[in-house]
């Protein structure tokens, strides 16, 4: 019978979570009496090395690597007394830590070390006013979240401790067909809920979400059955709810496949502009508006008139772009400045940020998130970014531990990502 404990660390983050070693030592102590062999494995990006040494019992201590290093302790005989086992476990735990810390700890480059909450440098110079709310919407009706969804929420909570983060989760399965994604990171794990509930500024709201459409122009669109009968009902309800909730409460809406890098407190009455296949587009995955903003009301009225049940994005980015163009006479041109202020009809003011602010890596460049052994110069892409829309993360893309997305997760949602490193779930 054997017990194996494996702890993996990401690129340049070998000792980023020293708690792992302590927990491994506790696990070893509690299981050592019932095992014949105990293995400790530590994985990190290091050069090929082999070291042998002896402690106080017959054993093998070695470091083997072909891109990853492994520390293994093998106990070849049982000790007769519990106290000896406890003493041995404490001795080896401390010894392993000191040995690896002194021999293999690699310095983190300044650029990598600075890419973290509180160190990255803020873009907001002052408070923009408005409602200090960040909201996410999960419409599946499931009880728990996927790890990558939890990562988005954790990153928002960590980078914006002065704002309240609301997670609206549907109590029942909505109409329509969910997207049949295949791949990794799609399973739901209730450990993610425990992580989020530990943040004092995160509130999970389990509710009948369609009720938030009541007393808005979208109420008849849903309750007359037109939207409920669409094959894209699941997606359309999400598109409609984010606008209705912003209109009623104000604040900032974020998709569940983002990573928030910086404070959002200065953002008000704004959205992100980008170009997709040469067409001007205003994304609805990041929207910051005051309660009762006239653009949101105009957009909801436009949805009611122009809704087509069989078009996937009719009230998503395509619809938002059309409504904005109608109200603000927005030309189809690239916004070269970091932001541009529009004076629209009926005294409506809206600021559009260029793609760098919220979508620095576009949908067609999403492989950059998942390439192994990313170049740290990639981080320069985010010098003027408030958040990053990680395209493909919600659809099962594989996330190597040396990829850009894995590094971002380790830095901005470490509690969520560490459970992946500990083998609790796949990220």
C-alpha positions in Angstrom: 0.0 0.0 0.0 1.4 3.4 -0.9 0.5 7.1 -0.4 1.7 9.6 -2.9 1.5 13.4 -2.4 2.2 15.6 -5.4 2.5 19.4 -5.3 2.9 21.3 -8.6 4.1 24.9 -8.9 3.7 27.1 -12.0 6.4 29.0 -13.9 8.7 31.0 -11.6 6.3 30.4 -8.7 7.9 27.4 -7.0 7.3 28.7 -3.5 4.4 31.0 -4.2 2.2 28.9 -1.9 4.2 27.5 1.0 1.0 26.4 2.6 1.0 23.4 0.2 4.0 21.9 1.9 2.5 22.3 5.4 -0.7 20.6 4.3 1.3 17.8 2.6 3.1 17.3 5.9 -0.1 17.1 7.8 -1.6 14.6 5.3 1.5 12.5 5.6 1.4 12.4 9.4 -2.3 11.4 9.4 -1.7 8.6 6.9 1.8 7.3 7.6 0.7 4.5 10.0 -1.4 2.8 7.3 1.1 3.0 4.4 4.1 1.0 3.3 5.6 3.8 1.2 5.2 7.5 1.2 6.2 9.7 -1.7 6.5 13.5 -1.9 6.6 14.9 -5.4 7.3 18.6 -6.2 6.9 19.7 -9.8 8.4 23.0 -11.2 10.0 24.2 -14.4 13.7 23.6 -13.6 16.8 22.3 -15.4 17.7 18.7 -15.3 19.2 17.9 -11.9 19.9 14.7 -9.9 20.8 14.8 -6.2 21.0 12.0 -3.7 21.3 12.3 0.1 20.3 10.4 3.3 18.3 11.4 6.3 17.9 9.1 9.3 16.2 6.0 7.8 16.9 3.9 4.7 15.4 5.9 1.9 16.0 7.4 -1.5 16.0 11.2 -2.0 16.3 12.2 -5.6 15.5 15.1 -7.9 14.8 14.0 -11.5 13.7 16.3 -14.3 13.1 16.5 -18.0 11.4 19.9 -17.8 9.9 19.1 -14.4 11.7 18.3 -11.1 10.5 15.6 -8.7 11.4 15.2 -5.1 10.7 11.7 -3.8 11.1 10.3 -0.3 10.6 6.5 0.0 10.2 4.9 3.4 11.4 1.3 3.2 10.4 0.1 6.7 7.9 0.8 9.4 8.8 2.4 12.7 7.4 0.8 15.8 6.2 3.9 17.6 3.8 6.6 16.7 6.1 9.3 18.3 8.9 8.3 16.0 6.6 8.6 13.0 5.5 12.1 14.1 9.0 13.2 14.7 10.1 11.8 11.3 7.3 13.5 9.5 8.1 16.9 11.0 11.8 16.5 10.5 11.4 15.5 6.8 8.8 18.2 6.2 11.1 20.9 7.5 14.1 19.3 5.8 12.4 19.1 2.5 11.4 22.8 2.7 14.8 24.1 3.7 16.6 21.9 1.2 14.5 22.9 -1.8 14.3 26.5 -0.6 18.1 26.9 -0.4 19.0 24.9 -3.4 16.3 25.4 -6.0 14.4 28.6 -5.3 14.7 30.7 -8.5 14.4 34.5 -8.5 11.3 35.9 -10.1 11.9 38.5 -12.8 10.7 42.0 -11.8 8.2 41.9 -14.7 6.6 38.7 -13.5 6.7 39.7 -9.8 5.0 43.1 -10.6 2.1 41.4 -12.5 -0.1 40.9 -9.4 -2.9 42.7 -7.5 -1.5 45.8 -5.7 1.8 45.8 -7.7 0.7 46.0 -11.3 0.0 49.8 -11.2 -3.4 51.4 -11.5 -5.0 53.2 -14.4 -7.7 54.9 -12.3 -6.4 58.2 -11.0 -9.6 59.1 -9.2 -13.1 57.8 -8.3 -15.4 58.1 -11.2 -18.6 58.2 -9.1 -21.5 56.0 -9.9 -22.6 52.8 -8.2 -19.8 50.7 -6.7 -21.2 47.4 -7.9 -19.7 44.6 -10.0 -22.1 42.0 -11.2 -21.8 38.6 -12.9 -24.7 36.4 -14.2 -24.8 32.6 -14.3 -27.9 31.3 -16.0 -27.4 27.5 -16.1 -29.4 26.8 -12.9 -26.5 24.7 -11.5 -25.6 25.0 -7.8 -21.9 25.4 -8.3 -19.5 27.2 -10.6 -16.7 26.1 -12.9 -13.2 26.9 -11.6 -12.6 29.4 -14.5 -15.8 31.2 -13.7 -14.8 31.4 -10.0 -11.5 32.8 -11.2 -13.2 35.8 -12.9 -15.1 36.6 -9.7 -12.1 36.2 -7.4 -10.0 38.4 -9.6 -12.7 41.1 -9.4 -13.0 40.8 -5.6 -9.2 41.0 -5.1 -8.5 43.9 -7.4 -11.6 45.9 -6.2 -11.9 45.4 -2.4 -13.8 48.8 -2.2 -16.5 47.5 -4.5 -19.3 44.9 -3.9 -19.4 41.9 -6.2 -22.8 40.4 -6.9 -23.1 36.9 -8.5 -26.6 36.3 -9.8 -27.2 32.6 -10.1 -30.4 31.1 -11.5 -32.3 28.8 -9.2 -33.9 26.8 -12.0 -32.8 25.5 -15.4 -33.7 28.2 -18.1 -35.3 27.4 -21.4 -33.2 26.8 -24.4 -30.3 24.5 -25.2 -26.9 25.0 -23.5 -23.9 25.1 -25.7 -22.4 21.6 -26.0 -18.8 22.4 -25.2 -16.2 19.7 -24.9 -12.8 20.0 -23.3 -11.3 20.9 -19.9 -12.3 23.0 -17.0 -16.0 22.6 -17.7 -17.0 20.5 -14.6 -18.6 22.3 -11.7 -17.1 22.1 -8.2 -18.7 23.4 -5.0 -15.2 24.1 -3.5 -15.3 27.2 -5.7 -18.3 28.5 -3.8 -16.5 28.1 -0.5 -13.7 30.2 -1.9 -15.9 33.0 -3.1 -18.0 33.0 0.1 -14.7 33.7 2.1 -14.5 37.1 0.5 -16.3 39.8 2.5 -17.2 41.8 -0.7 -18.7 38.9 -2.6 -22.5 38.1 -2.5 -24.0 35.1 -4.1 -27.7 35.7 -5.1 -29.7 32.6 -6.0 -32.8 33.9 -7.6 -35.5 33.5 -10.3 -33.6 35.7 -12.8 -36.4 36.5 -15.2 -38.1 38.5 -12.6 -35.5 41.2 -13.0 -37.0 41.8 -16.5 -40.2 43.0 -14.9 -40.9 46.8 -15.2 -38.5 47.1 -18.1 -39.1 47.2 -21.9 -38.0 43.5 -21.9 -40.8 42.2 -19.7 -43.2 41.4 -22.6 -40.4 40.0 -24.7 -39.8 37.2 -22.2 -43.2 36.6 -20.6 -45.1 36.4 -23.8 -43.1 33.3 -24.7 -41.2 34.8 -27.6 -37.8 34.6 -26.0 -38.5 31.4 -24.0 -39.3 29.5 -27.2 -36.0 30.4 -28.9 -33.4 27.8 -29.5 -31.0 30.4 -28.1 -33.1 31.2 -25.1 -30.2 30.6 -22.7 -27.9 33.0 -24.4 -30.7 35.6 -25.1 -31.8 35.6 -21.4 -28.2 36.3 -20.4 -27.9 39.2 -22.9 -31.2 40.7 -21.7 -30.6 40.3 -18.0 -27.3 42.1 -17.9 -28.8 45.2 -19.5 -31.9 45.1 -17.3 -29.9 44.7 -14.1 -27.5 47.5 -15.0 -30.5 49.7 -15.8 -32.2 49.0 -12.5 -29.1 49.1 -10.2 -26.2 50.6 -12.1 -22.6 49.4 -11.8 -20.3 47.2 -13.9 -21.3 44.0 -15.7 -18.6 41.4 -16.5 -18.7 38.1 -18.3 -17.5 35.0 -16.5 -14.5 34.5 -18.8 -12.6 37.6 -17.8 -9.6 38.2 -15.5 -9.7 41.6 -13.8 -6.3 43.2 -13.4 -6.9 46.6 -11.9 -9.3 48.8 -10.0 -12.5 49.6 -12.0 -13.6 52.5 -9.7 -13.1 55.2 -12.3 -15.1 53.6 -15.1 -18.5 55.1 -15.6 -20.9 55.1 -18.5 -18.5 53.2 -20.7 -18.0 50.1 -22.8 -15.3 48.6 -25.0 -15.0 49.0 -28.7 -13.3 46.6 -31.1 -13.3 45.6 -34.7 -14.3 42.1 -35.8 -13.7 41.1 -39.4 -13.6 44.8 -40.3 -16.9 45.6 -38.6 -17.2 48.1 -35.8 -18.4 46.3 -32.7 -19.2 47.3 -29.1 -18.8 44.3 -26.8 -21.4 43.6 -24.1 -19.0 41.5 -22.0 -17.9 44.6 -20.1 -20.4 47.5 -19.5 -20.3 50.2 -16.9 -23.4 52.4 -16.6 -25.3 54.5 -14.1 -28.7 53.4 -12.9 -31.4 54.4 -15.4 -28.9 55.4 -18.2 -30.7 56.4 -21.3 -28.6 54.3 -23.7 -29.6 51.1 -21.7 -33.3 52.1 -22.0 -32.9 52.8 -25.7 -31.2 49.5 -26.2 -33.9 47.5 -24.4 -36.6 49.2 -26.6 -34.5 48.3 -29.6 -34.3 44.7 -28.4 -38.1 44.5 -28.1 -38.7 45.8 -31.7 -35.8 43.9 -33.4 -35.7 40.6 -31.6 -35.3 37.6 -33.8 -35.5 34.3 -31.9 -33.3 32.3 -34.4 -30.3 34.7 -34.4 -27.7 33.9 -31.8 -26.3 37.4 -31.2 -29.2 39.6 -32.2 -29.4 41.2 -28.8 -25.8 40.7 -27.9 -22.8 42.6 -29.2 -24.4 43.1 -32.7 -27.6 44.5 -31.2 -25.7 46.7 -28.7 -23.5 48.1 -31.6 -26.6 48.9 -33.7 -28.4 50.6 -30.8 -25.3 52.7 -30.1 -24.9 53.7 -33.7 -28.5 54.8 -33.9 -28.4 56.9 -30.7 -24.9 58.3 -31.0 -24.2 58.4 -34.8 -21.1 56.4 -34.2 -19.1 56.0 -37.3 -17.5 52.7 -38.2 -13.9 53.7 -37.5 -11.1 52.7 -35.3 -10.9 54.5 -32.0 -7.1 55.2 -32.0 -7.1 57.1 -28.7 -7.4 55.1 -25.4 -10.9 56.4 -25.0 -13.3 58.7 -26.9 -16.3 60.6 -25.5 -19.5 60.6 -27.5 -22.3 63.2 -27.2 -25.4 61.4 -28.2 -29.1 62.4 -28.7 -31.1 63.5 -25.7 -28.0 64.6 -23.8 -26.6 61.1 -23.5 -22.9 60.8 -22.8 -21.0 57.6 -23.4 -17.3 56.9 -23.4 -15.9 54.1 -25.6 -12.5 52.6 -24.8 -10.4 51.0 -27.5 -9.8 47.3 -27.5 -6.7 47.6 -25.2 -8.8 48.4 -22.2 -10.9 45.2 -22.0 -10.0 43.0 -25.0 -6.2 43.4 -25.5 -6.0 39.9 -27.0 -8.8 39.5 -29.5 -10.9 36.4 -30.3 -8.8 35.6 -33.3 -5.6 35.7 -31.2 -6.8 33.6 -28.3 -4.1 30.9 -28.8 -1.8 33.3 -27.1 -3.5 32.5 -23.8 -2.8 28.8 -24.1 0.6 28.5 -25.6 3.1 26.7 -23.4 6.1 28.6 -21.9 4.8 32.0 -22.7 7.2 34.9 -23.1 7.1 37.3 -20.2 7.1 40.2 -22.7 3.5 39.2 -23.4 2.6 41.0 -20.2 3.4 44.3 -22.0 0.1 43.7 -23.9 -1.8 44.6 -20.7 -0.1 47.8 -19.7 -3.3 49.8 -20.4 -5.8 47.1 -19.6 -8.4 47.1 -16.8 -9.4 43.5 -17.5 -8.8 40.7 -20.0 -11.5 38.8 -21.8 -10.0 35.3 -22.0 -11.6 34.0 -25.2 -12.0 30.2 -25.3 -11.8 29.7 -21.5 -15.5 29.0 -21.2 -15.4 26.4 -24.0 -13.0 23.9 -22.7 -9.6 25.1 -24.0 -6.6 23.3 -22.5 -4.6 25.5 -20.1 -1.0 24.3 -19.7 0.6 25.3 -16.4 3.3 27.3 -18.2 0.7 29.2 -20.3 -0.2 32.9 -20.0 -3.7 32.1 -18.7 -2.3 29.8 -16.0 0.1 32.5 -14.9 -2.7 35.1 -14.8 -4.9 32.8 -12.8 -2.0 32.0 -10.3 -1.6 35.8 -9.8 -5.1 37.1 -9.8 -7.3 34.2 -8.6 -4.7 32.2 -6.5 -7.2 30.6 -4.2 -9.1 29.1 -7.1 -6.0 28.1 -9.0 -4.3 26.6 -6.0 -7.0 23.9 -5.7 -6.1 22.9 -9.2 -2.4 22.7 -8.3 -3.4 20.5 -5.3 -5.4 18.2 -7.5 -8.8 19.0 -6.2 -10.1 19.8 -9.7 -8.9 20.6 -13.2 -8.7 24.3 -14.1 
